[in-house]
Amino acid sequence: MSLTQPPRIHVVDDSPVLLKQFGDLLSYWGYQVSLTDDATVAIEKMLALRPDVIFLDINMPTLNGFELIAQIRRQVPLAAIPIVLVTAESNFTNSMRAKWAKCRFLAKPRTADATQEFRQQLKDLLSELAPLPGTETPS
């Protein structure tokens, strides 16, 4: 990741509404964003774009998030990219499956009240995994 270029974030979700909202938010915060609504073409896009962080929905038609993770991890140029699983089904099983897959986990907000908490959790994750230029905290 370049110190002068904003980090590249790739989001895979079958919901056009979520993709637009998530993409708009990340762009507003200063990230370079690419979006894919079809998991079957996601690998091809990721290989071309080389994102710094990947956000994946778990429940998608044709290919679920865990199947996509397996495909990503088999691609040498993508294998080490941090992956965050994002789902409306925030439960212990999905959380443990994400941990087992060496991914982070973020629950989609289910109510308007949960949106602010989601944004803060997202900001915290991004500041750790892909800080914007000039916002890196010294270690």
The first five atom37 places (N, CA, C, CB, O) and aatype in JSON, in Angstrom:
{
  "aatype": [12, 15, 10, 16, 5, 14, 14, 1, 9, 8, 19, 19, 3, 3, 15, 14, 19, 10, 10, 11, 5, 13, 7, 3, 10, 10, 15, 18, 17, 7, 18, 5, 19, 15, 10, 16, 3, 3, 0, 16, 19, 0, 9, 6, 11, 12, 10, 0, 10, 1, 14, 3, 19, 9, 13, 10, 3, 9, 2, 12, 14, 16, 10, 2, 7, 13, 6, 10, 9, 0, 5, 9, 1, 1, 5, 19, 14, 10, 0, 0, 9, 14, 9, 19, 10, 19, 16, 0, 6, 15, 2, 13, 16, 2, 15, 12, 1, 0, 11, 17, 0, 11, 4, 1, 13, 10, 0, 11, 14, 1, 16, 0, 3, 0, 16, 5, 6, 13, 1, 5, 5, 10, 11, 3, 10, 10, 15, 6, 10, 0, 14, 10, 14, 7, 16, 6, 16, 14, 15],
  "atom_mask": [
    [1, 1, 1, 1, 1],
    [1, 1, 1, 1, 1],
    [1, 1, 1, 1, 1],
    [1, 1, 1, 1, 1],
    [1, 1, 1, 1, 1],
    [1, 1, 1, 1, 1],
    [1, 1, 1, 1, 1],
    [1, 1, 1, 1, 1],
    [1, 1, 1, 1, 1],
    [1, 1, 1, 1, 1],
    [1, 1, 1, 1, 1],
    [1, 1, 1, 1, 1],
    [1, 1, 1, 1, 1],
    [1, 1, 1, 1, 1],
    [1, 1, 1, 1, 1],
    [1, 1, 1, 1, 1],
    [1, 1, 1, 1, 1],
    [1, 1, 1, 1, 1],
    [1, 1, 1, 1, 1],
    [1, 1, 1, 1, 1],
    [1, 1, 1, 1, 1],
    [1, 1, 1, 1, 1],
    [1, 1, 1, 0, 1],
    [1, 1, 1, 1, 1],
    [1, 1, 1, 1, 1],
    [1, 1, 1, 1, 1],
    [1, 1, 1, 1, 1],
    [1, 1, 1, 1, 1],
    [1, 1, 1, 1, 1],
    [1, 1, 1, 0, 1],
    [1, 1, 1, 1, 1],
    [1, 1, 1, 1, 1],
    [1, 1, 1, 1, 1],
    [1, 1, 1, 1, 1],
    [1, 1, 1, 1, 1],
    [1, 1, 1, 1, 1],
    [1, 1, 1, 1, 1],
    [1, 1, 1, 1, 1],
    [1, 1, 1, 1, 1],
    [1, 1, 1, 1, 1],
    [1, 1, 1, 1, 1],
    [1, 1, 1, 1, 1],
    [1, 1, 1, 1, 1],
    [1, 1, 1, 1, 1],
    [1, 1, 1, 1, 1],
    [1, 1, 1, 1, 1],
    [1, 1, 1, 1, 1],
    [1, 1, 1, 1, 1],
    [1, 1, 1, 1, 1],
    [1, 1, 1, 1, 1],
    [1, 1, 1, 1, 1],
    [1, 1, 1, 1, 1],
    [1, 1, 1, 1, 1],
    [1, 1, 1, 1, 1],
    [1, 1, 1, 1, 1],
    [1, 1, 1, 1, 1],
    [1, 1, 1, 1, 1],
    [1, 1, 1, 1, 1],
    [1, 1, 1, 1, 1],
    [1, 1, 1, 1, 1],
    [1, 1, 1, 1, 1],
    [1, 1, 1, 1, 1],
    [1, 1, 1, 1, 1],
    [1, 1, 1, 1, 1],
    [1, 1, 1, 0, 1],
    [1, 1, 1, 1, 1],
    [1, 1, 1, 1, 1],
    [1, 1, 1, 1, 1],
    [1, 1, 1, 1, 1],
    [1, 1, 1, 1, 1],
    [1, 1, 1, 1, 1],
    [1, 1, 1, 1, 1],
    [1, 1, 1, 1, 1],
    [1, 1, 1, 1, 1],
    [1, 1, 1, 1, 1],
    [1, 1, 1, 1, 1],
    [1, 1, 1, 1, 1],
    [1, 1, 1, 1, 1],
    [1, 1, 1, 1, 1],
    [1, 1, 1, 1, 1],
    [1, 1, 1, 1, 1],
    [1, 1, 1, 1, 1],
    [1, 1, 1, 1, 1],
    [1, 1, 1, 1, 1],
    [1, 1, 1, 1, 1],
    [1, 1, 1, 1, 1],
    [1, 1, 1, 1, 1],
    [1, 1, 1, 1, 1],
    [1, 1, 1, 1, 1],
    [1, 1, 1, 1, 1],
    [1, 1, 1, 1, 1],
    [1, 1, 1, 1, 1],
    [1, 1, 1, 1, 1],
    [1, 1, 1, 1, 1],
    [1, 1, 1, 1, 1],
    [1, 1, 1, 1, 1],
    [1, 1, 1, 1, 1],
    [1, 1, 1, 1, 1],
    [1, 1, 1, 1, 1],
    [1, 1, 1, 1, 1],
    [1, 1, 1, 1, 1],
    [1, 1, 1, 1, 1],
    [1, 1, 1, 1, 1],
    [1, 1, 1, 1, 1],
    [1, 1, 1, 1, 1],
    [1, 1, 1, 1, 1],
    [1, 1, 1, 1, 1],
    [1, 1, 1, 1, 1],
    [1, 1, 1, 1, 1],
    [1, 1, 1, 1, 1],
    [1, 1, 1, 1, 1],
    [1, 1, 1, 1, 1],
    [1, 1, 1, 1, 1],
    [1, 1, 1, 1, 1],
    [1, 1, 1, 1, 1],
    [1, 1, 1, 1, 1],
    [1, 1, 1, 1, 1],
    [1, 1, 1, 1, 1],
    [1, 1, 1, 1, 1],
    [1, 1, 1, 1, 1],
    [1, 1, 1, 1, 1],
    [1, 1, 1, 1, 1],
    [1, 1, 1, 1, 1],
    [1, 1, 1, 1, 1],
    [1, 1, 1, 1, 1],
    [1, 1, 1, 1, 1],
    [1, 1, 1, 1, 1],
    [1, 1, 1, 1, 1],
    [1, 1, 1, 1, 1],
    [1, 1, 1, 1, 1],
    [1, 1, 1, 1, 1],
    [1, 1, 1, 1, 1],
    [1, 1, 1, 1, 1],
    [1, 1, 1, 0, 1],
    [1, 1, 1, 1, 1],
    [1, 1, 1, 1, 1],
    [1, 1, 1, 1, 1],
    [1, 1, 1, 1, 1],
    [1, 1, 1, 1, 1]
  ],
  "atom_positions": [
    [[0.86, -1.18, 0.0], [0.0, 0.0, 0.0], [0.89, 1.24, 0.0], [-0.97, 0.0, 1.23], [1.79, 1.35, 0.83]],
    [[0.67, 2.14, -0.9], [1.44, 3.36, -1.02], [1.08, 4.33, 0.11], [1.19, 4.02, -2.38], [-0.05, 4.37, 0.58]],
    [[2.08, 5.11, 0.53], [1.83, 6.08, 1.59], [1.12, 7.32, 1.07], [3.13, 6.47, 2.25], [0.6, 8.11, 1.86]],
    [[1.08, 7.51, -0.26], [0.44, 8.7, -0.8], [-0.92, 8.4, -1.43], [1.34, 9.34, -1.81], [-1.75, 9.3, -1.55]],
    [[-1.14, 7.18, -1.84], [-2.41, 6.8, -2.45], [-3.36, 6.25, -1.38], [-2.19, 5.75, -3.58], [-2.92, 5.53, -0.48]],
    [[-4.63, 6.59, -1.47], [-5.56, 5.99, -0.5], [-5.65, 4.49, -0.72], [-6.97, 6.63, -0.63], [-5.52, 4.02, -1.85]],
    [[-5.88, 3.73, 0.35], [-6.01, 2.28, 0.22], [-7.18, 1.9, -0.7], [-6.2, 1.65, 1.6], [-8.18, 2.61, -0.8]],
    [[-7.02, 0.75, -1.34], [-8.04, 0.22, -2.24], [-8.88, -0.8, -1.47], [-7.4, -0.43, -3.51], [-8.35, -1.75, -0.89]],
    [[-10.19, -0.59, -1.49], [-11.12, -1.47, -0.81], [-12.02, -2.11, -1.86], [-11.96, -0.7, 0.27], [-12.56, -1.42, -2.72]],
    [[-12.18, -3.42, -1.77], [-13.08, -4.12, -2.7], [-14.21, -4.74, -1.88], [-12.31, -5.21, -3.53], [-13.97, -5.42, -0.88]],
    [[-15.44, -4.51, -2.32], [-16.62, -5.01, -1.62], [-17.38, -5.95, -2.55], [-17.54, -3.83, -1.15], [-17.67, -5.61, -3.7]],
    [[-17.71, -7.14, -2.03], [-18.5, -8.11, -2.78], [-19.79, -8.37, -2.01], [-17.69, -9.45, -3.02], [-19.76, -8.86, -0.88]],
    [[-20.91, -8.04, -2.63], [-22.22, -8.25, -2.0], [-23.25, -8.3, -3.12], [-22.56, -7.11, -0.96], [-23.15, -7.56, -4.1]],
    [[-24.24, -9.18, -2.98], [-25.25, -9.31, -4.02], [-26.35, -8.25, -3.91], [-25.87, -10.68, -3.97], [-27.23, -8.2, -4.77]],
    [[-26.32, -7.42, -2.89], [-27.32, -6.37, -2.71], [-26.85, -5.06, -3.34], [-27.63, -6.17, -1.21], [-25.9, -4.45, -2.85]],
    [[-27.51, -4.62, -4.42], [-27.11, -3.35, -5.04], [-27.25, -2.16, -4.09], [-27.95, -3.1, -6.29], [-26.45, -1.22, -4.14]],
    [[-28.25, -2.2, -3.22], [-28.46, -1.11, -2.26], [-27.29, -1.04, -1.28], [-29.8, -1.29, -1.5], [-26.73, 0.03, -1.04]],
    [[-26.93, -2.19, -0.71], [-25.82, -2.21, 0.24], [-24.52, -1.8, -0.44], [-25.66, -3.6, 0.88], [-23.74, -1.03, 0.11]],
    [[-24.28, -2.31, -1.64], [-23.06, -1.95, -2.36], [-22.96, -0.44, -2.55], [-23.01, -2.65, -3.73], [-21.91, 0.15, -2.31]],
    [[-24.05, 0.18, -2.96], [-24.04, 1.63, -3.18], [-23.78, 2.37, -1.87], [-25.37, 2.09, -3.81], [-22.94, 3.27, -1.83]],
    [[-24.5, 2.01, -0.81], [-24.33, 2.7, 0.46], [-22.92, 2.5, 1.02], [-25.36, 2.2, 1.47], [-22.28, 3.45, 1.48]],
    [[-22.44, 1.27, 0.98], [-21.11, 0.95, 1.51], [-20.04, 1.67, 0.67], [-20.87, -0.6, 1.51], [-19.12, 2.27, 1.21]],
    [[-20.19, 1.59, -0.65], [-19.24, 2.25, -1.55], [-19.22, 3.76, -1.37], [0.0, 0.0, 0.0], [-18.15, 4.37, -1.33]],
    [[-20.39, 4.36, -1.25], [-20.48, 5.81, -1.05], [-19.81, 6.22, 0.26], [-21.94, 6.26, -1.05], [-19.1, 7.22, 0.3]],
    [[-20.03, 5.45, 1.32], [-19.45, 5.77, 2.62], [-17.93, 5.68, 2.56], [-20.0, 4.83, 3.7], [-17.23, 6.59, 3.01]],
    [[-17.42, 4.58, 2.02], [-15.97, 4.41, 1.94], [-15.32, 5.48, 1.06], [-15.63, 3.01, 1.4], [-14.25, 5.99, 1.39]],
    [[-15.96, 5.81, -0.05], [-15.44, 6.87, -0.93], [-15.44, 8.22, -0.2], [-16.29, 6.97, -2.23], [-14.48, 8.98, -0.3]],
    [[-16.52, 8.5, 0.52], [-16.62, 9.73, 1.29], [-15.49, 9.84, 2.31], [-17.98, 9.81, 2.0], [-14.95, 10.92, 2.55]],
    [[-15.13, 8.7, 2.91], [-14.04, 8.69, 3.89], [-12.67, 8.82, 3.24], [-14.09, 7.42, 4.72], [-11.68, 9.06, 3.93]],
    [[-12.59, 8.67, 1.91], [-11.33, 8.87, 1.22], [-10.69, 7.63, 0.63], [0.0, 0.0, 0.0], [-9.56, 7.69, 0.14]],
    [[-11.37, 6.51, 0.65], [-10.82, 5.26, 0.11], [-11.12, 5.13, -1.39], [-11.4, 4.05, 0.86], [-12.09, 5.7, -1.89]],
    [[-10.26, 4.38, -2.09], [-10.55, 3.98, -3.46], [-11.42, 2.73, -3.34], [-9.22, 3.7, -4.31], [-11.05, 1.78, -2.65]],
    [[-12.56, 2.72, -3.99], [-13.52, 1.64, -3.79], [-13.86, 0.98, -5.12], [-14.8, 2.17, -3.13], [-14.08, 1.64, -6.13]],
    [[-13.89, -0.35, -5.09], [-14.41, -1.12, -6.23], [-15.47, -2.05, -5.68], [-13.27, -1.91, -6.97], [-15.37, -2.54, -4.55]],
    [[-16.49, -2.3, -6.48], [-17.65, -3.06, -6.03], [-17.94, -4.2, -7.01], [-18.88, -2.15, -5.88], [-17.78, -4.05, -8.22]],
    [[-18.36, -5.33, -6.47], [-18.77, -6.46, -7.29], [-20.05, -7.04, -6.71], [-17.65, -7.54, -7.37], [-20.11, -7.33, -5.51]],
    [[-21.07, -7.21, -7.55], [-22.32, -7.79, -7.06], [-22.47, -9.25, -7.47], [-23.51, -7.0, -7.58], [-23.5, -9.87, -7.19]],
    [[-21.45, -9.82, -8.12], [-21.49, -11.2, -8.58], [-20.22, -11.9, -8.1], [-21.62, -11.28, -10.13], [-19.13, -11.65, -8.62]],
    [[-20.37, -12.78, -7.13], [-19.21, -13.46, -6.54], [-18.43, -14.28, -7.55], [-19.67, -14.36, -5.41], [-17.24, -14.52, -7.37]],
    [[-19.09, -14.72, -8.63], [-18.41, -15.57, -9.61], [-17.37, -14.8, -10.43], [-19.43, -16.2, -10.54], [-16.48, -15.42, -11.02]],
    [[-17.45, -13.47, -10.48], [-16.45, -12.68, -11.2], [-15.54, -11.9, -10.25], [-17.14, -11.72, -12.17], [-14.68, -11.15, -10.7]],
    [[-15.74, -12.06, -8.96], [-15.0, -11.28, -7.96], [-13.49, -11.53, -8.02], [-15.51, -11.61, -6.58], [-12.71, -10.58, -7.93]],
    [[-13.07, -12.79, -8.17], [-11.64, -13.1, -8.18], [-10.95, -12.38, -9.34], [-11.42, -14.64, -8.3], [-9.89, -11.77, -9.16]],
    [[-11.55, -12.44, -10.5], [-10.98, -11.79, -11.68], [-10.79, -10.29, -11.41], [-11.9, -12.0, -12.91], [-9.74, -9.73, -11.73]],
    [[-11.8, -9.65, -10.83], [-11.71, -8.22, -10.53], [-10.62, -7.95, -9.48], [-13.07, -7.69, -10.02], [-9.84, -7.0, -9.61]],
    [[-10.57, -8.79, -8.45], [-9.57, -8.6, -7.39], [-8.16, -8.75, -7.93], [-9.81, -9.58, -6.25], [-7.26, -8.0, -7.54]],
    [[-7.94, -9.72, -8.81], [-6.61, -9.91, -9.39], [-6.2, -8.68, -10.2], [-6.59, -11.17, -10.28], [-5.02, -8.3, -10.21]],
    [[-7.15, -8.06, -10.87], [-6.85, -6.86, -11.66], [-6.62, -5.64, -10.77], [-7.99, -6.58, -12.65], [-5.77, -4.81, -11.07]],
    [[-7.37, -5.54, -9.68], [-7.35, -4.34, -8.84], [-6.37, -4.4, -7.68], [-8.72, -4.09, -8.3], [-5.88, -3.37, -7.23]],
    [[-6.08, -5.59, -7.21], [-5.2, -5.8, -6.05], [-5.58, -4.92, -4.86], [-3.74, -5.53, -6.44], [-4.83, -4.02, -4.48]],
    [[-6.76, -5.16, -4.28], [-7.21, -4.33, -3.16], [-6.34, -4.53, -1.92], [-8.67, -4.63, -2.82], [-5.63, -5.53, -1.79]],
    [[-6.41, -3.56, -1.01], [-5.69, -3.66, 0.26], [-6.53, -4.38, 1.31], [-5.31, -2.26, 0.77], [-5.99, -5.0, 2.23]],
    [[-7.85, -4.31, 1.17], [-8.79, -5.01, 2.06], [-9.98, -5.44, 1.22], [-9.24, -4.09, 3.27], [-10.4, -4.74, 0.3]],
    [[-10.54, -6.61, 1.56], [-11.71, -7.14, 0.87], [-12.83, -7.31, 1.89], [-11.38, -8.5, 0.16], [-12.63, -7.88, 2.96]],
    [[-14.01, -6.81, 1.55], [-15.22, -7.02, 2.36], [-16.13, -7.95, 1.57], [-15.94, -5.66, 2.7], [-16.42, -7.71, 0.4]],
    [[-16.58, -9.03, 2.23], [-17.44, -10.02, 1.57], [-18.71, -10.25, 2.36], [-16.69, -11.34, 1.39], [-18.69, -10.33, 3.59]],
    [[-19.81, -10.35, 1.64], [-21.05, -10.82, 2.24], [-20.93, -12.33, 2.38], [-22.32, -10.41, 1.37], [-20.25, -12.97, 1.58]],
    [[-21.57, -12.91, 3.36], [-21.54, -14.37, 3.51], [-22.58, -15.02, 2.62], [-21.78, -14.78, 4.98], [-22.27, -15.96, 1.88]],
    [[-23.81, -14.53, 2.67], [-24.92, -15.17, 1.94], [-25.13, -14.52, 0.58], [-26.21, -15.1, 2.75], [-25.73, -13.46, 0.46]],
    [[-24.61, -15.2, -0.44], [-24.78, -14.73, -1.81], [-25.17, -15.92, -2.68], [-23.47, -14.05, -2.34], [-24.8, -17.05, -2.38]],
    [[-25.92, -15.67, -3.74], [-26.27, -16.77, -4.64], [-25.04, -17.22, -5.44], [-27.41, -16.33, -5.62], [-24.08, -16.47, -5.57]],
    [[-25.07, -18.38, -5.93], [-24.02, -19.03, -6.74], [-22.76, -19.37, -5.96], [-23.65, -18.14, -7.88], [-22.22, -20.47, -6.14]],
    [[-22.28, -18.49, -5.12], [-21.03, -18.71, -4.4], [-21.14, -17.96, -3.07], [-19.78, -18.23, -5.22], [-21.29, -16.74, -3.07]],
    [[-21.07, -18.67, -1.94], [-21.18, -17.94, -0.68], [-19.81, -17.38, -0.27], [-21.73, -18.86, 0.44], [-18.79, -17.7, -0.87]],
    [[-19.82, -16.56, 0.75], [-18.6, -15.9, 1.19], [-17.49, -16.85, 1.57], [0.0, 0.0, 0.0], [-16.32, -16.58, 1.27]],
    [[-17.81, -17.96, 2.21], [-16.78, -18.91, 2.63], [-16.17, -19.63, 1.42], [-17.37, -19.93, 3.6], [-14.97, -19.9, 1.41]],
    [[-16.99, -19.93, 0.42], [-16.46, -20.53, -0.81], [-15.56, -19.54, -1.54], [-17.62, -20.98, -1.73], [-14.53, -19.92, -2.1]],
    [[-15.95, -18.28, -1.53], [-15.14, -17.25, -2.17], [-13.81, -17.06, -1.45], [-15.91, -15.93, -2.22], [-12.78, -16.86, -2.09]],
    [[-13.82, -17.12, -0.13], [-12.58, -17.02, 0.64], [-11.61, -18.11, 0.21], [-12.86, -17.12, 2.16], [-10.42, -17.85, 0.01]],
    [[-12.1, -19.34, 0.08], [-11.24, -20.45, -0.34], [-10.6, -20.15, -1.7], [-12.05, -21.77, -0.4], [-9.42, -20.43, -1.9]],
    [[-11.38, -19.58, -2.61], [-10.83, -19.24, -3.93], [-9.8, -18.11, -3.84], [-11.97, -18.84, -4.88], [-8.77, -18.15, -4.51]],
    [[-10.08, -17.13, -3.01], [-9.15, -16.0, -2.83], [-7.83, -16.51, -2.28], [-9.76, -14.92, -1.89], [-6.76, -16.14, -2.76]],
    [[-7.9, -17.36, -1.26], [-6.68, -17.85, -0.6], [-5.82, -18.72, -1.52], [-7.05, -18.64, 0.65], [-4.62, -18.88, -1.29]],
    [[-6.43, -19.28, -2.57], [-5.67, -20.09, -3.53], [-4.93, -19.23, -4.57], [-6.6, -21.06, -4.24], [-4.09, -19.74, -5.31]],
    [[-5.25, -17.95, -4.61], [-4.59, -17.03, -5.56], [-3.41, -16.36, -4.84], [-5.6, -15.95, -6.12], [-3.62, -15.56, -3.93]],
    [[-2.2, -16.68, -5.23], [-1.01, -16.17, -4.55], [-1.03, -14.64, -4.39], [0.24, -16.58, -5.31], [-0.73, -14.16, -3.3]],
    [[-1.36, -13.86, -5.44], [-1.35, -12.4, -5.26], [-2.41, -11.88, -4.28], [-1.55, -11.74, -6.6], [-2.3, -10.75, -3.79]],
    [[-3.43, -12.69, -3.99], [-4.52, -12.25, -3.12], [-4.47, -12.88, -1.74], [-5.85, -12.56, -3.76], [-5.15, -12.42, -0.82]],
    [[-3.69, -13.93, -1.57], [-3.75, -14.78, -0.38], [-3.57, -14.04, 0.94], [-2.71, -15.84, -0.48], [-4.2, -14.4, 1.94]],
    [[-2.75, -13.02, 0.97], [-2.46, -12.33, 2.23], [-3.33, -11.1, 2.48], [-1.02, -11.92, 2.26], [-3.19, -10.45, 3.51]],
    [[-4.22, -10.78, 1.56], [-5.07, -9.59, 1.72], [-6.07, -9.83, 2.86], [-5.83, -9.26, 0.4], [-6.74, -10.86, 2.89]],
    [[-6.17, -8.88, 3.8], [-7.16, -9.03, 4.87], [-8.58, -9.08, 4.31], [-7.03, -7.88, 5.89], [-8.94, -8.32, 3.41]],
    [[-9.38, -9.99, 4.86], [-10.77, -10.15, 4.45], [-11.67, -9.91, 5.66], [-11.03, -11.56, 3.85], [-11.4, -10.4, 6.76]],
    [[-12.73, -9.15, 5.43], [-13.72, -8.9, 6.47], [-15.04, -9.46, 5.96], [-13.83, -7.37, 6.82], [-15.53, -9.06, 4.91]],
    [[-15.62, -10.38, 6.72], [-16.93, -10.93, 6.38], [-17.99, -10.01, 6.96], [-17.1, -12.38, 6.92], [-17.94, -9.63, 8.13]],
    [[-18.95, -9.65, 6.12], [-20.02, -8.74, 6.53], [-21.34, -9.46, 6.28], [-19.96, -7.37, 5.74], [-21.62, -9.92, 5.18]],
    [[-22.15, -9.56, 7.33], [-23.42, -10.26, 7.18], [-24.46, -9.71, 8.13], [-23.24, -11.75, 7.43], [-24.14, -9.16, 9.18]],
    [[-25.7, -9.85, 7.74], [-26.81, -9.48, 8.62], [-27.04, -10.57, 9.66], [-28.1, -9.23, 7.81], [-27.69, -10.33, 10.68]],
    [[-26.52, -11.76, 9.4], [-26.69, -12.88, 10.33], [-25.54, -12.9, 11.33], [-26.77, -14.22, 9.56], [-24.62, -13.7, 11.22]],
    [[-25.62, -12.0, 12.28], [-24.59, -11.91, 13.31], [-24.87, -12.96, 14.37], [-24.55, -10.48, 13.93], [-25.66, -12.74, 15.29]],
    [[-24.2, -14.09, 14.24], [-24.38, -15.14, 15.23], [-23.04, -15.77, 15.55], [-25.38, -16.21, 14.74], [-22.05, -15.53, 14.86]],
    [[-23.02, -16.58, 16.59], [-21.78, -17.2, 17.05], [-21.17, -18.07, 15.97], [-22.05, -18.02, 18.31], [-19.95, -18.07, 15.79]],
    [[-21.99, -18.82, 15.25], [-21.48, -19.73, 14.23], [-20.74, -18.96, 13.14], [-22.63, -20.54, 13.61], [-19.62, -19.33, 12.78]],
    [[-21.34, -17.9, 12.61], [-20.67, -17.11, 11.57], [-19.41, -16.44, 12.1], [-21.63, -16.06, 11.01], [-18.41, -16.36, 11.4]],
    [[-19.47, -15.97, 13.32], [-18.29, -15.35, 13.93], [-17.14, -16.36, 14.05], [-18.65, -14.78, 15.31], [-15.99, -16.03, 13.76]],
    [[-17.45, -17.57, 14.48], [-16.42, -18.6, 14.61], [-15.92, -19.06, 13.24], [-16.97, -19.81, 15.4], [-14.73, -19.31, 13.08]],
    [[-16.81, -19.17, 12.27], [-16.38, -19.56, 10.93], [-15.45, -18.49, 10.33], [-17.62, -19.78, 10.0], [-14.49, -18.82, 9.65]],
    [[-15.74, -17.24, 10.59], [-14.87, -16.16, 10.12], [-13.5, -16.27, 10.77], [-15.5, -14.77, 10.42], [-12.48, -16.15, 10.1]],
    [[-13.48, -16.5, 12.06], [-12.21, -16.64, 12.78], [-11.43, -17.83, 12.24], [-12.46, -16.81, 14.3], [-10.21, -17.74, 12.03]],
    [[-12.11, -18.94, 12.0], [-11.48, -20.14, 11.46], [-10.88, -19.86, 10.08], [-12.49, -21.29, 11.38], [-9.83, -20.4, 9.73]],
    [[-11.55, -19.02, 9.3], [-11.08, -18.68, 7.96], [-10.05, -17.55, 7.99], [-12.27, -18.27, 7.07], [-9.64, -17.04, 6.95]],
    [[-9.63, -17.17, 9.2], [-8.65, -16.09, 9.39], [-9.14, -14.77, 8.79], [-7.31, -16.47, 8.76], [-8.39, -14.04, 8.14]],
    [[-10.41, -14.5, 9.03], [-11.04, -13.26, 8.57], [-11.57, -12.49, 9.77], [-12.18, -13.57, 7.56], [-11.75, -13.03, 10.86]],
    [[-11.81, -11.23, 9.55], [-12.49, -10.41, 10.54], [-13.98, -10.53, 10.26], [-12.0, -8.92, 10.49], [-14.39, -11.03, 9.22]],
    [[-14.79, -10.07, 11.2], [-16.23, -10.22, 11.11], [-16.88, -8.88, 11.47], [-16.73, -11.35, 12.05], [-16.5, -8.24, 12.44]],
    [[-17.87, -8.48, 10.67], [-18.59, -7.25, 10.92], [-20.07, -7.49, 10.64], [-18.04, -6.08, 10.05], [-20.44, -7.93, 9.56]],
    [[-20.9, -7.2, 11.63], [-22.34, -7.41, 11.47], [-22.98, -6.19, 10.81], [-23.01, -7.69, 12.84], [-22.75, -5.05, 11.23]],
    [[-23.78, -6.44, 9.77], [-24.51, -5.35, 9.11], [-25.54, -4.8, 10.1], [-25.21, -5.85, 7.79], [-26.12, -5.56, 10.88]],
    [[-25.77, -3.5, 10.05], [-26.79, -2.94, 10.95], [-28.18, -3.41, 10.53], [-26.73, -1.4, 10.95], [-28.53, -3.4, 9.35]],
    [[-28.95, -3.83, 11.5], [-30.31, -4.3, 11.21], [-31.37, -3.24, 11.49], [-30.62, -5.56, 12.02], [-32.51, -3.36, 11.07]],
    [[-30.96, -2.21, 12.22], [-31.88, -1.12, 12.53], [-31.16, 0.21, 12.32], [-32.42, -1.23, 14.0], [-29.93, 0.24, 12.24]],
    [[-31.91, 1.28, 12.22], [-31.3, 2.6, 12.06], [-30.41, 2.94, 13.25], [-32.4, 3.68, 11.9], [-29.37, 3.58, 13.1]],
    [[-30.82, 2.5, 14.45], [-30.03, 2.77, 15.65], [-28.66, 2.08, 15.6], [-30.79, 2.31, 16.89], [-27.7, 2.58, 16.18]],
    [[-28.57, 0.95, 14.91], [-27.32, 0.19, 14.85], [-26.35, 0.75, 13.81], [-27.61, -1.26, 14.56], [-25.19, 0.34, 13.77]],
    [[-26.81, 1.66, 12.97], [-25.97, 2.18, 11.89], [-24.74, 2.91, 12.41], [-26.77, 3.11, 11.01], [-23.64, 2.72, 11.88]],
    [[-24.9, 3.74, 13.42], [-23.76, 4.49, 13.96], [-22.71, 3.55, 14.55], [-24.23, 5.49, 15.04], [-21.51, 3.76, 14.36]],
    [[-23.15, 2.52, 15.25], [-22.21, 1.54, 15.81], [-21.46, 0.81, 14.69], [-22.95, 0.53, 16.72], [-20.26, 0.57, 14.79]],
    [[-22.19, 0.44, 13.62], [-21.58, -0.22, 12.47], [-20.5, 0.68, 11.86], [-22.65, -0.57, 11.42], [-19.4, 0.22, 11.56]],
    [[-20.82, 1.96, 11.68], [-19.85, 2.9, 11.1], [-18.6, 2.99, 11.96], [-20.48, 4.3, 10.94], [-17.49, 3.03, 11.43]],
    [[-18.77, 3.03, 13.27], [-17.61, 3.12, 14.17], [-16.78, 1.85, 14.1], [-18.07, 3.4, 15.61], [-15.55, 1.91, 14.07]],
    [[-17.43, 0.69, 14.09], [-16.7, -0.57, 13.98], [-15.96, -0.64, 12.64], [-17.66, -1.77, 14.12], [-14.82, -1.11, 12.58]],
    [[-16.6, -0.17, 11.59], [-15.97, -0.15, 10.26], [-14.76, 0.78, 10.27], [-16.99, 0.3, 9.19], [-13.7, 0.41, 9.75]],
    [[-14.9, 1.96, 10.84], [-13.77, 2.9, 10.93], [-12.61, 2.3, 11.7], [-14.22, 4.21, 11.6], [-11.45, 2.41, 11.3]],
    [[-12.92, 1.64, 12.82], [-11.87, 1.02, 13.63], [-11.14, -0.06, 12.85], [-12.47, 0.42, 14.91], [-9.91, -0.14, 12.88]],
    [[-11.9, -0.9, 12.14], [-11.29, -1.95, 11.32], [-10.4, -1.36, 10.24], [-12.37, -2.83, 10.68], [-9.27, -1.81, 10.04]],
    [[-10.89, -0.35, 9.55], [-10.12, 0.26, 8.47], [-8.88, 0.98, 8.99], [-10.99, 1.23, 7.71], [-7.84, 0.95, 8.33]],
    [[-8.96, 1.61, 10.14], [-7.78, 2.29, 10.68], [-6.7, 1.28, 11.04], [-8.15, 3.14, 11.92], [-5.51, 1.6, 11.03]],
    [[-7.1, 0.07, 11.35], [-6.14, -0.99, 11.65], [-5.62, -1.66, 10.38], [-6.78, -2.04, 12.56], [-4.41, -1.87, 10.23]],
    [[-6.53, -2.01, 9.46], [-6.16, -2.8, 8.29], [-5.68, -1.97, 7.1], [-7.33, -3.63, 7.86], [-4.84, -2.43, 6.32]],
    [[-6.2, -0.76, 6.95], [-5.87, 0.08, 5.78], [-6.01, 1.55, 6.14], [-6.79, -0.27, 4.58], [-6.93, 2.22, 5.67]],
    [[-5.08, 2.07, 6.97], [-5.19, 3.48, 7.35], [-5.0, 4.39, 6.15], [-4.17, 3.82, 8.43], [-4.21, 4.11, 5.25]],
    [[-5.74, 5.47, 6.16], [-5.6, 6.47, 5.11], [-4.26, 7.19, 5.27], [-6.77, 7.48, 5.15], [-3.76, 7.3, 6.39]],
    [[-3.66, 7.67, 4.17], [-2.39, 8.38, 4.27], [-2.51, 9.56, 5.25], [-1.94, 8.89, 2.88], [-3.49, 10.31, 5.24]],
    [[-1.5, 9.68, 6.09], [-1.48, 10.77, 7.06], [-2.23, 10.47, 8.34], [0.0, 0.0, 0.0], [-2.23, 11.29, 9.26]],
    [[-2.87, 9.28, 8.43], [-3.61, 8.94, 9.65], [-2.96, 7.78, 10.41], [-5.05, 8.59, 9.32], [-3.49, 7.33, 11.42]],
    [[-1.82, 7.3, 9.91], [-1.16, 6.18, 10.57], [-0.75, 6.6, 11.98], [0.07, 5.7, 9.76], [-0.23, 7.7, 12.19]],
    [[-0.97, 5.74, 12.92], [-0.57, 6.04, 14.28], [0.78, 5.39, 14.53], [-1.62, 5.54, 15.32], [0.99, 4.24, 14.15]],
    [[1.71, 6.12, 15.16], [3.02, 5.53, 15.41], [2.93, 4.35, 16.36], [3.97, 6.58, 15.97], [2.1, 4.34, 17.27]],
    [[3.77, 3.37, 16.14], [3.72, 2.18, 17.01], [4.59, 2.35, 18.23], [4.15, 0.93, 16.26], [4.66, 1.45, 19.06]]
  ]
}
